[in-house]
Amino acid sequence: MNAQFDAIVIGSGITGGWAARELTRRGLKTLVLERGRRIEHITDYQGEHKAPWDYPFRGRVPRELAERDYFIQSQFGWFDAYGLQYWNNDRLNPYVQDPEKPFHWVHTDVLAGRSMVWGRQCYRWSDLDFEANKRDGHGIDWPIRYADIAPWYDHVEQVVGVSGEKLGLSQLPDGLFQKPMELNVVEKHVQSTLRDQFPDRQLTVGRVAILTEPKDDRAACHYCGPCHRGCSTKSYFSALTVTLPQAEATGRLELRTDAVVEGLDVDASGTRVTGVRVIDAKDGSRTRYEAKVVFLCASTIGSTQILMNSAGENHPNGLANGSGVLGRYMMDHTFGTGITGLVHGFEDRTTTGFRPNGIYVPRFRNLEGQDEDADFVRGYGFQGGAGRMGFTDAAERLPGFGPDFKKALGGHGPWSMRFFGFGEILPHPDNTMSLDPVLKDRFGIPQVRFDTQYRDNEKRMIADMMKQGEAMLKAAGATGISSGPGQMIMGRGVHEMGTARMGHDPSESVLNGWNQAHEVPNLFVTDGACMTSGSCVNPSITYMALTARAANHAADLLAEGKI
């Protein structure tokens, strides 16, 4: 393989795929480095349409295997035997955490990364999000606003294919949507109730990166359901089926998997990346690649680990870390807070197929300043949905025993409606990741160490989620309402971000408004590490838009001879 390129992209997932697509389409010979193993479309979708009885434990991973090799990954809801081939082996790839303040690092170990298993929810940020830090004083001001990124949301959505309903809400800008998926009868009932009794709240179907209309060589979704196993029709967006193939079609892409990036080299002045040091995950051999520009897209944690491990004479605290904020201000979304109730009166109705999507209730708290009855800042939204209980759920919830109970389980269970709260976690300097001074991984790279926790604002927000969720279900006539805060563990939301933030001032940020390192102009970081605040909506579509914007800016700078 040629060791010299115009651009090197580290990581092949949501952002790495987009960086590769944009850079190659701008004429740059681009190398993508992925530490995980190579997988092939369709061939490696091992459990896509298999039934539970095709597996010895009905799709469950044996307890001994989960406890030995996947003790973190197995706590994630979509971890099962059908898609086991995607997930990271925790035993082989350890990290350090405080048992009193645990961090759950949920990630994959394959080409295309978490784009193979993500929830596909796509919500644009608004200026409510980009202005939040400046408005309430938590964190630093974003160097961009919605107007800066809006054209790139358009650009990305036209490639990805996002289905959804336009609402006209300032806090959740509309996008270029394909036709929305349909709500079921109980969701429509709850939607109507909210419209009548809570005029400040709306319920809509999720905005999701799954086609409802054919696009290019991709078919519309046929509602088979298990998206996280792989999608042979390419109906859902992944880097494996969309951005990486489009980059490859230019003839300017080279891709290397099992390529663990150890660190980045800089020139004598410390202001330019000159090389990327790579360890072969299979045989341990080392290679160095050179390029004019480098994009870090290895995930929030992966990219920050690489920057920290690239410390040198000019950057003693980590590459591009003159500000000292690298590794600080780790954020996520509050996750696991659930409110559930039984909804009656629709027992003659059920659903057909498996809609790969839920509902969304956009943020309604603290929109116009601070709500009088809110003892927290920022806000949250609800995801969730309604469905008829299956055998397992009904067996746990329905009263009775004996022959009549067995007969009841043979039919459709009652309808339940569930809300799950996703809340914004504030940027806090003491929510950190660092490199352990002693422990190293199997490649000799220092292990990552986490020190993070939910704080008072998040806890008060979660209490409000449960209160408001219960009120909405009660208004819809639900019974047996129950709620719980879930585990307050950072990382559980799988939206970790913020450890190499953007900002105006190099003394308090790592990156400028173009995702470009203040101190190393030919280095860009466009994954979750770049985020300056967290919003309460799923961040992936924002990562994609920022990446496309940064890649085209980098191409312009290269063409002008400025980097």
C-alpha positions as CSV (number, residue, x, y, z in Angstrom):
1,M,0.0,0.0,0.0
2,N,1.2,3.5,-0.8
3,A,2.3,5.2,2.4
4,Q,1.6,8.7,1.3
5,F,-1.9,10.3,0.8
6,D,-3.7,13.6,0.4
7,A,-5.9,12.7,3.4
8,I,-6.0,10.2,6.2
9,V,-9.3,9.4,8.0
10,I,-9.1,7.5,11.3
11,G,-12.3,5.6,11.9
12,S,-14.8,4.3,9.4
13,G,-18.2,4.8,11.2
14,I,-20.8,7.6,11.1
15,T,-18.2,10.4,10.7
16,G,-15.3,8.5,9.1
17,G,-17.6,7.3,6.3
18,W,-18.7,10.9,5.7
19,A,-15.2,12.3,5.8
20,A,-14.1,9.6,3.3
21,R,-17.0,10.4,1.0
22,E,-16.5,14.1,0.9
23,L,-12.7,14.1,0.6
24,T,-12.6,11.6,-2.2
25,R,-15.3,13.4,-4.1
26,R,-13.2,16.5,-3.8
27,G,-10.4,14.7,-5.6
28,L,-8.2,13.7,-2.6
29,K,-6.5,10.4,-2.5
30,T,-7.7,9.2,0.9
31,L,-6.7,6.4,3.3
32,V,-9.3,5.2,5.9
33,L,-7.8,3.4,8.9
34,E,-10.2,1.2,11.0
35,R,-9.0,-0.7,14.1
36,G,-11.9,-3.2,13.8
37,R,-12.1,-6.2,11.4
38,R,-13.4,-6.0,7.9
39,I,-17.0,-7.1,7.3
40,E,-18.9,-7.5,4.0
41,H,-22.5,-6.3,3.2
42,I,-25.0,-9.2,3.5
43,T,-22.3,-11.9,4.0
44,D,-21.6,-10.8,7.6
45,Y,-25.3,-10.2,8.6
46,Q,-25.3,-13.5,10.3
47,G,-28.6,-13.2,12.1
48,E,-30.5,-10.9,9.9
49,H,-33.6,-13.0,9.3
50,K,-33.0,-15.9,11.6
51,A,-35.7,-17.0,14.0
52,P,-35.1,-17.5,17.8
53,W,-35.2,-21.3,17.4
54,D,-32.3,-21.2,15.0
55,Y,-30.1,-20.4,18.0
56,P,-29.4,-22.7,21.0
57,F,-30.6,-20.1,23.5
58,R,-33.2,-18.3,21.4
59,G,-30.9,-15.5,20.5
60,R,-29.5,-15.0,24.0
61,V,-25.8,-15.0,24.6
62,P,-24.7,-17.7,27.1
63,R,-24.2,-16.1,30.5
64,E,-20.7,-17.5,30.9
65,L,-19.6,-15.9,27.6
66,A,-21.3,-12.6,28.3
67,E,-19.7,-12.3,31.8
68,R,-16.3,-13.3,30.5
69,D,-16.0,-11.3,27.2
70,Y,-18.9,-8.9,27.0
71,F,-19.5,-7.7,30.6
72,I,-20.1,-4.1,29.4
73,Q,-21.6,-4.7,26.0
74,S,-24.1,-7.2,27.3
75,Q,-25.7,-4.5,29.4
76,F,-26.8,-2.7,26.2
77,G,-30.4,-3.5,25.1
78,W,-29.5,-4.6,21.5
79,F,-26.8,-7.0,22.6
80,D,-27.7,-10.5,21.5
81,A,-26.5,-13.6,19.6
82,Y,-27.9,-12.4,16.3
83,G,-25.4,-9.5,16.1
84,L,-22.7,-10.7,18.4
85,Q,-20.1,-10.4,15.6
86,Y,-20.2,-6.6,15.7
87,W,-19.5,-6.0,19.4
88,N,-16.3,-5.1,21.2
89,N,-14.7,-7.8,23.4
90,D,-14.4,-6.2,26.8
91,R,-11.9,-8.8,28.1
92,L,-9.5,-8.1,25.2
93,N,-10.0,-4.3,25.3
94,P,-10.1,-3.3,28.9
95,Y,-10.4,0.2,30.4
96,V,-10.2,1.7,33.9
97,Q,-13.2,3.0,35.8
98,D,-14.1,3.8,39.4
99,P,-16.7,1.2,40.6
100,E,-18.4,4.0,42.6
101,K,-18.6,6.1,39.4
102,P,-18.8,3.6,36.6
103,F,-18.7,4.4,32.9
104,H,-20.2,2.0,30.3
105,W,-18.2,2.3,27.0
106,V,-20.5,0.6,24.5
107,H,-18.9,0.1,21.1
108,T,-18.2,-2.2,18.2
109,D,-15.1,-3.7,16.7
110,V,-15.9,-3.8,13.0
111,L,-15.7,-1.8,9.8
112,A,-18.3,1.0,9.8
113,G,-18.4,1.0,13.6
114,R,-21.6,1.8,15.4
115,S,-23.3,2.8,12.2
116,M,-24.0,-1.0,12.0
117,V,-26.1,-1.0,15.2
118,W,-27.1,2.6,15.9
119,G,-30.7,3.6,16.7
120,R,-30.9,5.7,13.5
121,Q,-32.8,8.6,15.2
122,C,-32.0,11.8,13.3
123,Y,-32.9,15.2,14.8
124,R,-31.4,18.6,13.9
125,W,-30.1,20.8,16.6
126,S,-31.5,24.4,16.8
127,D,-30.1,27.6,18.2
128,L,-31.8,26.7,21.5
129,D,-28.9,24.2,21.6
130,F,-26.1,26.2,20.0
131,E,-26.8,29.2,22.2
132,A,-27.5,27.3,25.5
133,N,-24.0,27.6,27.0
134,K,-23.8,31.3,26.4
135,R,-27.3,31.8,27.7
136,D,-27.0,30.0,31.0
137,G,-23.3,30.1,31.6
138,H,-22.6,26.3,31.7
139,G,-19.7,25.6,29.3
140,I,-18.3,28.0,26.7
141,D,-20.1,29.5,23.7
142,W,-20.3,27.5,20.5
143,P,-18.4,29.1,17.6
144,I,-21.2,28.2,15.2
145,R,-25.0,28.7,15.0
146,Y,-27.8,26.8,13.2
147,A,-27.4,28.9,10.1
148,D,-23.8,27.7,9.7
149,I,-24.8,24.1,9.7
150,A,-28.3,24.1,8.2
151,P,-27.1,23.7,4.5
152,W,-25.0,20.7,5.6
153,Y,-28.0,19.1,7.3
154,D,-29.7,19.4,3.9
155,H,-26.7,17.9,2.2
156,V,-26.5,15.0,4.6
157,E,-30.2,14.2,4.7
158,Q,-30.4,14.0,0.9
159,V,-27.8,11.2,1.0
160,V,-28.9,9.4,4.1
161,G,-32.6,9.4,3.5
162,V,-34.5,10.5,6.7
163,S,-38.2,9.7,7.1
164,G,-40.2,12.0,9.4
165,E,-43.0,14.5,9.9
166,K,-42.5,18.3,9.6
167,L,-43.7,20.1,12.8
168,G,-42.7,23.7,12.4
169,L,-41.0,23.8,15.8
170,S,-38.2,26.3,16.5
171,Q,-36.6,23.9,19.0
172,L,-36.5,21.0,16.5
173,P,-36.0,22.3,13.0
174,D,-37.6,20.4,10.1
175,G,-35.5,18.6,7.5
176,L,-35.7,17.2,4.0
177,F,-37.8,14.2,4.9
178,Q,-39.2,11.2,3.1
179,K,-42.8,10.3,4.1
180,P,-43.2,9.5,7.8
181,M,-43.9,6.1,9.1
182,E,-47.4,5.7,10.6
183,L,-48.3,5.8,14.3
184,N,-50.4,3.0,15.6
185,V,-53.8,3.4,17.0
186,V,-52.8,3.9,20.7
187,E,-50.0,6.3,19.7
188,K,-52.5,8.3,17.8
189,H,-54.8,8.3,20.9
190,V,-52.0,9.6,23.1
191,Q,-51.0,12.1,20.4
192,S,-54.6,13.4,20.4
193,T,-54.7,13.6,24.2
194,L,-51.5,15.6,24.3
195,R,-52.8,18.0,21.6
196,D,-56.0,18.6,23.7
197,Q,-54.6,18.7,27.2
198,F,-51.0,19.7,26.8
199,P,-50.9,22.3,24.0
200,D,-47.2,22.9,24.5
201,R,-46.4,19.3,23.6
202,Q,-46.5,17.3,20.4
203,L,-46.1,13.6,19.7
204,T,-44.8,12.5,16.4
205,V,-43.2,9.4,14.8
206,G,-39.4,9.3,15.1
207,R,-37.3,11.0,12.5
208,V,-35.2,8.0,11.4
209,A,-32.5,7.2,8.9
210,I,-34.6,4.4,7.3
211,L,-36.0,4.8,3.8
212,T,-39.8,4.8,3.3
213,E,-39.2,5.4,-0.4
214,P,-36.6,3.8,-2.7
215,K,-33.4,5.7,-3.2
216,D,-30.5,4.9,-5.6
217,D,-29.7,1.2,-5.0
218,R,-31.5,1.1,-1.7
219,A,-35.0,-0.3,-1.2
220,A,-37.7,1.1,1.0
221,C,-38.0,-0.6,4.4
222,H,-40.2,-3.7,4.5
223,Y,-40.7,-3.7,8.3
224,C,-38.9,-6.9,9.1
225,G,-37.8,-5.3,12.3
226,P,-34.3,-6.4,13.5
227,C,-32.2,-3.5,12.0
228,H,-29.3,-4.0,14.4
229,R,-28.5,-7.3,12.8
230,G,-27.7,-5.7,9.4
231,C,-29.9,-4.7,6.5
232,S,-29.5,-6.5,3.2
233,T,-31.8,-4.1,1.3
234,K,-29.7,-1.1,2.5
235,S,-33.0,0.5,3.8
236,Y,-31.3,1.8,6.8
237,F,-28.2,4.1,6.6
238,S,-24.8,2.7,7.5
239,A,-21.3,3.7,6.5
240,L,-20.9,0.2,5.1
241,T,-23.7,0.5,2.6
242,V,-23.7,4.2,1.7
243,T,-20.8,6.5,2.4
244,L,-17.9,4.1,2.1
245,P,-19.1,2.6,-1.2
246,Q,-19.7,6.1,-2.6
247,A,-16.1,7.0,-1.6
248,E,-14.8,3.8,-3.1
249,A,-16.6,4.6,-6.4
250,T,-14.4,7.6,-6.9
251,G,-11.3,5.4,-7.2
252,R,-9.5,7.5,-4.7
253,L,-10.2,5.4,-1.5
254,E,-7.8,3.0,0.2
255,L,-9.1,1.1,3.2
256,R,-7.2,-0.7,5.9
257,T,-8.9,-2.6,8.7
258,D,-7.3,-4.1,11.8
259,A,-5.3,-0.9,11.9
260,V,-4.9,0.4,15.4
261,V,-3.7,4.0,15.4
262,E,-1.1,4.4,18.2
263,G,-0.5,8.2,17.7
264,L,0.2,11.1,15.4
265,D,3.6,12.6,14.6
266,V,4.1,16.4,14.2
267,D,6.9,18.4,12.7
268,A,9.6,20.2,14.6
269,S,7.4,23.3,15.1
270,G,4.6,21.2,16.5
271,T,2.1,22.9,14.2
272,R,1.6,20.2,11.5
273,V,0.8,16.5,11.6
274,T,3.3,14.7,9.5
275,G,2.4,11.0,10.0
276,V,0.1,8.5,11.5
277,R,1.6,5.5,13.4
278,V,-0.4,2.3,13.0
279,I,-0.1,-1.2,14.7
280,D,-1.5,-4.2,12.8
281,A,-4.0,-5.8,15.1
282,K,-3.3,-9.3,13.7
283,D,0.5,-9.5,13.7
284,G,1.7,-6.5,15.7
285,S,3.7,-5.0,12.9
286,R,4.0,-1.2,12.6
287,T,3.5,1.1,9.7
288,R,3.6,4.9,9.3
289,Y,1.5,6.8,6.8
290,E,1.8,10.4,5.7
291,A,-0.8,12.8,4.4
292,K,-1.5,16.5,4.0
293,V,-4.5,16.5,6.2
294,V,-5.8,14.1,8.9
295,F,-9.3,13.6,10.1
296,L,-9.9,12.0,13.5
297,C,-13.2,10.2,13.4
298,A,-12.5,7.3,15.8
299,S,-15.3,8.2,18.2
300,T,-15.2,10.6,21.1
301,I,-13.1,8.2,23.3
302,G,-11.0,6.8,20.5
303,S,-10.0,10.2,19.1
304,T,-9.3,11.7,22.5
305,Q,-7.1,8.7,23.4
306,I,-5.1,9.1,20.2
307,L,-4.6,12.9,20.9
308,M,-3.5,12.2,24.4
309,N,-1.1,9.4,23.3
310,S,0.4,11.8,20.8
311,A,2.0,14.0,23.4
312,G,5.5,15.2,22.7
313,E,7.9,18.1,23.2
314,N,5.7,20.7,21.7
315,H,2.5,19.2,23.2
316,P,3.4,17.7,26.6
317,N,-0.2,17.3,27.7
318,G,-1.5,15.8,24.5
319,L,-1.6,16.9,20.9
320,A,-3.4,20.3,20.4
321,N,-4.0,20.5,24.2
322,G,-2.5,23.9,25.0
323,S,-5.8,24.8,26.6
324,G,-5.7,21.8,29.0
325,V,-9.3,20.9,28.3
326,L,-8.6,17.8,26.3
327,G,-10.4,14.9,28.0
328,R,-12.6,17.2,30.1
329,Y,-16.3,18.1,29.8
330,M,-17.4,14.5,28.9
331,M,-21.1,14.5,28.2
332,D,-23.8,11.9,27.3
333,H,-27.6,11.8,27.5
334,T,-29.5,10.7,30.5
335,F,-30.8,7.2,29.7
336,G,-33.0,4.6,31.1
337,T,-35.7,6.7,32.7
338,G,-38.9,5.0,31.8
339,I,-42.7,5.6,32.3
340,T,-45.1,2.8,31.4
341,G,-48.8,2.3,31.5
342,L,-51.6,0.1,30.2
343,V,-54.0,1.7,27.7
344,H,-57.5,0.2,27.4
345,G,-60.2,0.3,24.8
346,F,-58.3,-0.8,21.8
347,E,-58.3,-4.6,22.3
348,D,-59.8,-5.2,18.9
349,R,-56.8,-3.6,17.2
350,T,-53.2,-4.8,16.7
351,T,-50.3,-4.1,14.3
352,T,-48.8,-5.8,11.3
353,G,-45.1,-6.1,10.7
354,F,-42.4,-4.6,12.9
355,R,-42.0,-0.8,12.4
356,P,-38.3,-0.1,13.1
357,N,-39.1,3.2,14.8
358,G,-40.8,4.7,17.8
359,I,-42.4,8.0,18.8
360,Y,-40.8,11.3,19.7
361,V,-42.1,14.0,22.0
362,P,-39.8,17.0,21.4
363,R,-38.4,19.1,24.2
364,F,-41.1,21.3,25.9
365,R,-39.3,22.4,29.1
366,N,-37.4,25.7,29.5
367,L,-37.9,26.8,25.9
368,E,-38.5,30.5,26.6
369,G,-36.1,31.0,29.5
370,Q,-36.5,29.1,32.7
371,D,-40.0,27.6,33.4
372,E,-41.3,28.7,36.8
373,D,-41.8,25.1,38.0
374,A,-38.5,23.7,36.7
375,D,-35.7,23.3,39.2
376,F,-33.2,22.4,36.5
377,V,-31.7,24.0,33.4
378,R,-31.9,22.7,29.8
379,G,-34.4,20.0,28.8
380,Y,-35.3,16.6,27.6
381,G,-37.4,14.8,25.0
382,F,-39.3,11.5,25.1
383,Q,-38.8,8.5,22.8
384,G,-40.9,5.3,23.2
385,G,-44.0,3.9,21.7
386,A,-47.1,1.7,22.1
387,G,-47.5,-2.0,21.4
388,R,-49.4,-5.0,22.5
389,M,-47.6,-7.1,25.1
390,G,-46.1,-10.3,23.9
391,F,-45.9,-13.6,25.8
392,T,-43.1,-12.7,28.0
393,D,-44.3,-9.2,29.0
394,A,-47.9,-10.4,29.5
395,A,-46.7,-13.3,31.7
396,E,-45.0,-10.8,34.0
397,R,-47.8,-8.2,34.1
398,L,-51.1,-10.0,33.8
399,P,-52.8,-11.4,37.0
400,G,-53.9,-15.0,37.3
401,F,-52.7,-18.6,37.1
402,G,-53.8,-22.0,35.8
403,P,-55.7,-22.9,32.6
404,D,-57.4,-19.5,32.1
405,F,-54.1,-17.7,32.6
406,K,-52.5,-20.0,30.0
407,K,-55.3,-19.3,27.5
408,A,-54.9,-15.6,28.0
409,L,-51.2,-15.8,27.1
410,G,-52.1,-17.5,23.9
411,G,-53.7,-14.3,22.5
412,H,-52.6,-10.7,22.2
413,G,-51.7,-9.1,25.5
414,P,-52.9,-5.6,26.6
415,W,-51.7,-2.4,25.0
416,S,-48.9,-0.6,26.8
417,M,-47.5,2.9,26.2
418,R,-43.9,3.7,27.2
419,F,-42.0,7.0,27.4
420,F,-38.2,7.0,27.7
421,G,-36.6,10.3,28.6
422,F,-33.4,11.5,27.0
423,G,-32.1,14.5,28.9
424,E,-29.2,16.9,28.4
425,I,-26.1,16.4,30.6
426,L,-24.3,19.7,31.3
427,P,-20.6,20.1,30.3
428,H,-18.7,19.8,33.6
429,P,-14.9,20.1,33.8
430,D,-14.7,17.2,36.3
431,N,-16.4,14.6,34.0
432,T,-13.2,13.4,32.4
433,M,-11.3,10.7,30.6
434,S,-7.5,10.3,30.8
435,L,-4.7,7.8,30.1
436,D,-3.8,5.5,32.9
437,P,-0.2,6.0,33.9
438,V,0.5,2.3,34.4
439,L,-2.0,0.0,32.7
440,K,-1.6,-0.6,28.9
441,D,-3.7,-2.5,26.4
442,R,-2.6,-5.5,24.4
443,F,-1.0,-3.2,21.8
444,G,1.1,-1.3,24.5
445,I,-1.1,1.8,24.4
446,P,-2.1,3.3,27.7
447,Q,-5.6,2.3,28.8
448,V,-8.4,4.9,29.0
449,R,-9.5,5.9,32.5
450,F,-12.9,7.5,33.2
451,D,-14.0,9.7,36.1
452,T,-17.6,10.7,35.3
453,Q,-21.0,11.0,37.1
454,Y,-24.5,12.4,36.9
455,R,-24.8,15.6,38.9
456,D,-27.6,17.4,40.6
457,N,-29.1,19.1,37.5
458,E,-29.4,15.7,35.7
459,K,-31.0,14.1,38.8
460,R,-33.6,16.9,39.1
461,M,-34.3,16.7,35.4
462,I,-34.9,12.9,35.7
463,A,-37.4,13.5,38.5
464,D,-39.3,16.0,36.2
465,M,-39.3,13.4,33.4
466,M,-41.1,10.9,35.6
467,K,-43.5,13.5,36.8
468,Q,-44.4,14.8,33.4
469,G,-44.5,11.3,31.8
470,E,-46.9,10.0,34.4
471,A,-49.1,13.0,33.9
472,M,-49.3,12.5,30.2
473,L,-50.1,8.8,30.5
474,K,-52.7,9.5,33.2
475,A,-54.3,12.1,30.8
476,A,-54.5,9.4,28.1
477,G,-56.4,7.1,30.5
478,A,-53.6,4.7,31.2
479,T,-53.7,2.5,34.3
480,G,-51.0,0.6,36.2
481,I,-48.6,3.5,35.6
482,S,-45.0,2.9,36.8
483,S,-41.8,4.9,36.4
484,G,-38.2,4.6,37.3
485,P,-35.0,6.6,36.8
486,G,-32.9,3.8,35.4
487,Q,-29.2,3.5,36.0
488,M,-27.5,6.9,36.4
489,I,-24.3,5.8,34.6
490,M,-22.4,7.8,32.1
491,G,-22.0,6.1,28.8
492,R,-25.4,4.3,29.0
493,G,-26.9,6.7,26.5
494,V,-24.2,5.7,24.0
495,H,-23.9,9.4,23.0
496,E,-20.6,10.2,24.7
497,M,-19.2,13.5,23.5
498,G,-17.3,16.7,24.3
499,T,-13.7,15.9,25.2
500,A,-12.1,18.0,22.5
501,R,-14.6,20.8,22.2
502,M,-15.0,23.5,19.7
503,G,-14.7,27.2,20.8
504,H,-13.8,30.7,19.8
505,D,-10.8,31.0,22.2
506,P,-7.7,28.6,21.8
507,S,-7.1,29.0,25.6
508,E,-10.3,27.2,26.4
509,S,-11.0,24.9,23.5
510,V,-9.2,22.4,21.2
511,L,-11.0,23.1,17.9
512,N,-12.2,26.2,16.0
513,G,-15.6,26.6,14.3
514,W,-14.5,24.4,11.4
515,N,-13.5,21.4,13.6
516,Q,-9.9,22.3,13.0
517,A,-7.3,22.1,15.8
518,H,-6.3,25.6,16.9
519,E,-2.7,24.6,17.3
520,V,-2.4,22.0,14.4
521,P,-4.2,23.4,11.4
522,N,-4.0,20.2,9.2
523,L,-5.8,18.2,11.9
524,F,-9.6,18.0,12.1
525,V,-11.7,16.2,14.7
526,T,-15.4,15.7,13.7
527,D,-16.8,13.0,15.8
528,G,-18.5,13.4,19.2
529,A,-15.3,14.7,20.8
530,C,-15.9,18.1,19.1
531,M,-19.1,18.9,20.8
532,T,-19.3,21.9,23.1
533,S,-22.7,21.0,24.7
534,G,-24.9,18.0,24.4
535,S,-28.5,19.0,23.6
536,C,-31.1,16.4,24.4
537,V,-31.6,14.9,20.9
538,N,-29.6,12.1,19.3
539,P,-26.4,13.7,17.9
540,S,-25.4,11.5,14.9
541,I,-27.0,13.7,12.1
542,T,-25.2,16.7,13.6
543,Y,-21.9,14.7,13.6
544,M,-22.5,13.9,9.9
545,A,-23.3,17.5,9.0
546,L,-20.2,18.9,10.9
547,T,-18.0,16.3,9.2
548,A,-19.2,17.1,5.7
549,R,-18.8,20.8,6.4
550,A,-15.3,20.3,7.8
551,A,-14.2,18.0,5.0
552,N,-15.2,20.4,2.3
553,H,-13.5,23.3,4.2
554,A,-10.3,21.2,4.4
555,A,-10.4,20.5,0.7
556,D,-10.8,24.3,0.0
557,L,-7.8,25.1,2.3
558,L,-5.7,22.5,0.5
559,A,-6.6,23.8,-2.9
560,E,-5.7,27.3,-1.7
561,G,-2.4,26.1,-0.2
562,K,-3.3,27.2,3.3
563,I,-2.7,23.9,5.1
